[in-house]
Amino acid sequence: MDEYDWAIQEAKGWLDVTVVGDGGRAVVEVYDPVRLAQSVTSDMARLGRFTARCLLVVPSVTRENIESAVSALVDERFFGHG
């Protein structure tokens, strides 16, 4: 993605990211705290529940924040490989 695409994603406050590593891949739902709260509130009102498969919350949805957080999670073997 270029800078414009990242600016749009940061404004939206969420992004699905595929993390690929030794032995597998995982799709991570990345949110900023404000967008997460909005999504939880909306889903609770519509569905009576909120679900997320693999949730990562960062201060803002920027390339730097996502790469830093995913790198730390890989080091911690969060994804079961690393």
C-alpha positions as CSV (number, residue, x, y, z in Angstrom):
1,M,0.0,0.0,0.0
2,D,1.2,3.5,-0.6
3,E,1.0,6.5,1.8
4,Y,-2.5,7.4,0.5
5,D,-3.9,3.9,1.2
6,W,-2.4,3.9,4.7
7,A,-3.9,7.3,5.4
8,I,-7.3,6.0,4.4
9,Q,-6.9,2.9,6.6
10,E,-5.8,5.0,9.5
11,A,-8.9,7.2,9.1
12,K,-11.1,4.1,8.9
13,G,-9.5,2.7,12.1
14,W,-9.5,-0.9,11.0
15,L,-7.7,-3.3,8.6
16,D,-7.5,-7.0,8.1
17,V,-3.8,-8.1,7.9
18,T,-2.5,-11.5,6.9
19,V,0.6,-12.5,8.9
20,V,2.8,-15.1,7.1
21,G,5.6,-16.8,8.9
22,D,7.3,-20.1,9.3
23,G,4.7,-22.8,9.2
24,G,1.6,-20.8,8.6
25,R,-0.4,-17.7,8.2
26,A,-3.0,-15.9,10.3
27,V,-5.5,-13.2,9.5
28,V,-5.5,-10.5,12.1
29,E,-8.2,-7.9,12.6
30,V,-6.5,-4.7,13.5
31,Y,-8.5,-1.9,15.1
32,D,-7.8,1.4,16.8
33,P,-9.6,1.8,20.2
34,V,-12.2,4.2,19.0
35,R,-13.2,2.1,15.9
36,L,-13.3,-1.0,18.1
37,A,-15.7,0.6,20.5
38,Q,-17.9,1.7,17.6
39,S,-17.9,-1.8,16.1
40,V,-18.7,-3.4,19.4
41,T,-21.5,-1.0,20.1
42,S,-23.0,-1.4,16.6
43,D,-22.8,-5.2,16.6
44,M,-24.3,-5.4,20.1
45,A,-27.2,-3.3,19.0
46,R,-27.8,-5.3,15.8
47,L,-26.8,-8.8,16.7
48,G,-26.6,-8.9,20.5
49,R,-22.9,-10.0,20.3
50,F,-19.5,-9.0,19.0
51,T,-16.9,-11.5,17.8
52,A,-13.4,-11.3,16.3
53,R,-11.2,-14.1,15.3
54,C,-7.8,-12.7,16.0
55,L,-8.0,-9.2,17.3
56,L,-5.1,-6.7,17.6
57,V,-5.7,-3.2,19.0
58,V,-3.1,-0.5,18.3
59,P,-3.1,3.2,19.1
60,S,-3.8,4.0,15.4
61,V,-3.9,1.9,12.3
62,T,-0.6,2.8,10.8
63,R,2.0,0.7,9.1
64,E,4.5,1.4,11.8
65,N,2.1,0.5,14.7
66,I,1.0,-2.7,12.9
67,E,4.5,-3.9,12.0
68,S,5.8,-3.2,15.6
69,A,2.9,-5.0,17.2
70,V,3.0,-8.0,14.8
71,S,6.8,-8.3,15.2
72,A,6.4,-8.4,19.0
73,L,3.6,-11.0,18.7
74,V,5.8,-13.2,16.4
75,D,8.6,-12.9,19.0
76,E,6.2,-14.0,21.7
77,R,5.0,-16.9,19.5
78,F,1.5,-15.6,19.6
79,F,0.7,-17.2,16.3
80,G,2.2,-20.6,17.2
81,H,5.2,-20.1,15.0
82,G,7.9,-17.5,14.7
